[in-house]
């Protein structure tokens, strides 16, 4: 590798993929189809040929994968701006491409802390697999089954970090695979860190490094998987107090900050900082339409709270509906409880 540095170079792969996209002008064709225009008028000399058109289209899917493996998750999602994620999309005709697209899109969302979008992507493809598994007894069946197990591990991570109501079939399978582990992850605490680490290592893509290793000083080389694992675990550690804190806050409508800090055995300043950070992180971008990086900001927490105090930072936070006098925490339920009547009627319809 020292003598042939380009043998495993990712830039050669990127060059080929971008060249095929440019040659086929597939981006222009897809954009024209979105506008309701004739794509043939934008295809050019090579884009009208089916071979180049298919090569260009699936090169976009390839770029999604390569950018995700390189750790550039925003650019990975940006590559799919011209492709509509639906069952009618061209990539859905190829089972492996269909599965990989949702896997890498979901994983990119997860690494960007957009857990609701990640759960939606994973749930979509897992429901599709569950409904069509009896018709896919082919050579790709074993590979899809293994990939499904990885996606269940990732969706378990996302649900632990952001509790969400899942499809019944996915919920049952998830409880069957990770029942007790999922409960421990949702409870949080230091003992859950090893579970997050194991599931991430098991289910993450095999990341690659864009640069060659240092052959003269191998001890300074960083494994790409370990690098992304450390980034992810920093985010997990910031959320480990969340289940415990919420369990206390749900018992009160108003609570003194110092009292809560005493329950948690932490300093009041540490708790205040955590509450402010968690308040901001509960507001996530959720994709509805358009580019995958777009979306509207929503509150994903089932518990809302406001604090009182005075400082410049607090005044900035006030604009985000965090009212900081006298270190009091005001608590309110942000989401209405589940409507049991709707649940009963829906399951009754399935029975008969």
N, C-alpha and C positions, 0 to 999 in steps of 0.2 A: 504493500500500500504506500510505503514511503516513496518508491520509485514511480508508481503509477497512481498518482493522487486523484486522477479523474475517473478511476475505475468505478468507485462507489459514490461519485459526486452527485448530490441532489440537483445541482444546477443544470446538469445535462438533461435530467428528467423534466425539470420545469421548462427548459427551453423547447423540448419536443412537444410538450402539452400545449404551451402557449402558441407555438408555431402552427399546430393543427387547428387550434381555435381561430387563429387569425386567417389561416389559409381558407378554411371553410366558411368564414364569416358567420359562424353559427350564432354568435351573440346578436348580430344585426338581424338575423332571421327570427330569432326568438322574440326580440323586441318588437319586430314588425307584427308577429302573430298576436302579441299582447294588445297591440293597437288596432287589430282587426284588418291589417293590410296583408297583401300578398307577399309571403317571404321570398318567393322566387325572384322578385325584383331587387332584393338585397343580397342574393346568394353569390353573385359573381361567377367567375369562370369555373371554380372548383366546387363551390357550395351547392350547385345544382346536381352534382353527382352524388348518388346515395352513399357511396363509400366514404367520401370526404365529409359528408354531412353527419354520418354516424360517428366517424372518428372524432370530429370536432365536438359533437354533443357529449360523448362519453369521456372526452378529455376534460370537460368541465367537472364531471364527477371525480375524475382522477385528481384534478387540482384540489378539490375539496379534501380528499384523503391526504395528499402530500402536505398541504398547508397545516392540516390538523396534526400530522406526524411531526412536523417541524415546530409545533407549538404556537403558530400564528392563528389563533382561533377566530379573530375578527375577520381576517382576510379569507379564511376558509368559508365563512358564511357569506362573505361578500361575493365570492365566485358564483353563488347560486342566485344572484339577483334576477337573472333572466329566465330561470327555471321555476315553474310553479310546482310546489309540493302538493301533489294530488294523485289519486289512483289512476287518472287519465294521462299522467305525464309519461314521456317516452321511456324514462329509466325504469318505470314500474313493470315494463314488459320483461325485463331481465331480473330474475329473482335476486341474484347476488348483488346487482347494482341497487335495486330497491332497498334491500336490507342494509347495505353499507351506507347508503345516503342518509337514512334516518339515524343510523348508529353514530356517524361522525357529526351530523348536525346536532343530535342530542348531546353528544359528549362536549362539543364546542360550547353549547349553551350552559352546560354544567360547569365548565371551567370559567365561564364568564359570570357565574353566580346567578344565572337566570334559570332557577330550578323549575319554575312552573312550565316554562317552554321546553326544558329538557324532558320533564315528565310527559308532556304532551307528545313529543316526538317518539320517545320510547314506547309509550302506551299505544300509539297508532300502529306501529309495526308489529308489536307483540300481539295485539288483538287480531291483526291480519294473519299472522302466522298460526294462531290458535284456530282461526276459522278455516284455514286452507291446508292444514297439516295433513289431512287425510287424502289430499289430491297431489301432494308433493313428494311421493315416495320415489325420488329419483336420485341421481348421483350427488346432488347438492344438499340432500336432506340432512345428512350428518353434519355438514358444515354449518347449515342454518340452525340446527339444534344447539351446537356449541356456541354459536354467536348469540342465540337467544338466552343462554345461561349467563353470558357476560352482560347482556342488557338488563336482566333481572337484578344482577349485582349492582349495576349503576342506578337503576330506578330505586333500589333499596337505599342507596346513599342519598339520593335526592329527597325521598320521602322522609328519611330520618332528619335531614336538615330543614325541610319544609313540609310538614304534614299536609297531605293532600288526599282528597277522596279519589279512589281509583276505580276502574272498571272491575266488576265483580270477578271475572275470570282471572285478571291480573292479580287482584288482591288475594284470591285464594292460592294461586301459584306462588306468590311472594311469601305468604304465610307458611306455605308448605316447605319452601326452600330455606327461608331465613327467619322463621318464626321468632325464636328466642333471641337470636342475634339482632334482629330488627328492633325488638323491644328494648334491648340494652342500648342500642344506638340512639333510640328516641329518648331514653332517659338521660343520656349525656353522661358527663363525668369523665375522669381520667381513664377509667377501665374501658371506655368505649373507643378510645383512640386507636387501639390495636385492631379493632374490627374494621374501622374505616380504612386503615392502612392496608389491611389484607385484601379487602374487597376492591379497593382502587388498584392495587398492584395486579390483582387477578384480571380485572375487567378493562383496564386502560389500553389504548393502542400501544404498539411497540414503537415508542418515540425514536426519532433519529436526530442526529446532530448535523447542522449545516456545515460544520467545519471538521477538518481532520483532527484526530487526536495528536497530542504532543508526544512523539515517540521518545524524545530525550528525557522528558520529565513525566512519566506515566502517572505519578501520584497526584498530579494536579488535574488530571482529566476527570470530568464529571459525567456520570451516567445520565443520559437524558431522562430515563424513567424516574430515577431518584430525584432529579432536579424538579420535575413536575409534581412528583409526590410531595416534596417538601413545601412547594407553593400551595398545593391543595390542603395539606395538613395544617398550615398556618390559618387557613380559612376555617377549617374544622375546629381548631382550638379556640378561635374567637367565638364559636357558637356553642361551646360545651356548657357554658353557664345558662344558656337560654331555657332549657326545659325546667331546671330547678327554680330559676327566677320566676318564670311564668306560673309555676305551681303555687308560689306564694302570692303573686299578684292577683291570681284568680279568686283568692279568698277575701280580698279587700276591695273596697271602692276608693278609699283614700289610705295611704300608708306613709309613715315617716321614712325618709331615706336612711337615716342612721339605724332605725329599727331593723330594716331589711338587711342592711350591711351586717348587723349583729347576727341575724339568722344565718347568713351565708359565710360568716367569718372572714369578711374582706374589709378593706378600708373604704369609707364612704366615697372618697375621691375616685377610687378604682371602680366602684359600682356606678357612680354617676357617669364616668366616661363610657363604661360599657353600655349603659342604658341609652345614652345619646347615639353611640355608634350603631347599636342594634335598631334604634328607631329609624335611622337612615337606611339601613340595610333591608328593613322590612318593606321598603318602597322599591319595587323592581320594575323593570321594563318588561312588558308582556306583548308578544307578537300577535297581531291580528290579521294584517294584510300588508302587501308591499314587500320590500326587502326584508330579509331575515334579521338584519340588524336594527330595523325600525320597530316601533311599538309604542304603547302608551304606558305611562307610569301608574302603577296600581299598588295598593297596600295588600301584601300577601299574608299579613299576620292576623290571626283570629283574636288577638288581644291588642287593644290600643291603650296608650297611657300618655300622660302629660306630666311634666315636672315644673317645679318652681325654684327660682334662684335668681342671681343677677351676674352677668358678665357679657362681654362683647360676643363671645361665641354663642352664648345663650340667646342673644338677640337675633343672631343669624338663624339659630335653630328654631326660634319662635316662628319665623316665616314658614317653616315646615311643620307647623302645628304642634310644636313642642313648647309648651308654656312653662318657662323656668322661673313663689316667694316663700321662703322658709323651708326649703328642702322637703317638700311634700310631693308624693306621687299620686296622681289621680288616674284611676283605672276604669276602663269601660270595655265591654265586649264589642269587638269590631264587626263580628259576623253573627248572623242569626243562626240559631241551632237548626239541625236537620229537621225537615218536615216529615214526620212519621207517616202522615196520611198519604203523601205522594209515594213514599217508599212502599207502603203496604199495597197500594193500587197497582204499582208497577210490577211487583213480584206476584200479585194475584193474577195479573194478566198473563204472566209467564207460566203459571201453574195450569191454567185452563186453556 
